[in-house]
C-alpha cells in the first residue's frame, strides 16, 4: 500500500502546482501579473509569426 501510483503522483503534482501558483499570486501579485503578461505576449508573438508564415505560402 505504500507504493505511489502514477495517478496519485499526478494528483500530488497538480495540487502542488496549484498551491504554489496561488501562493505566488498572493505574495507577489505584481510579479505574477508581469509573468502572465509576458506569457500572453509570447503567445501573441508566436501566433503572429505563424500567421506571417502561412501568409507567405500563398
Secondary structure, DSSP 4 states (H G I P E B T S, - for coil): --PPPHHHHHHHHHHHHHHHHHHHHHH-HHHHHHHHHHHHHHHHHHHHHHHHHHHHH-
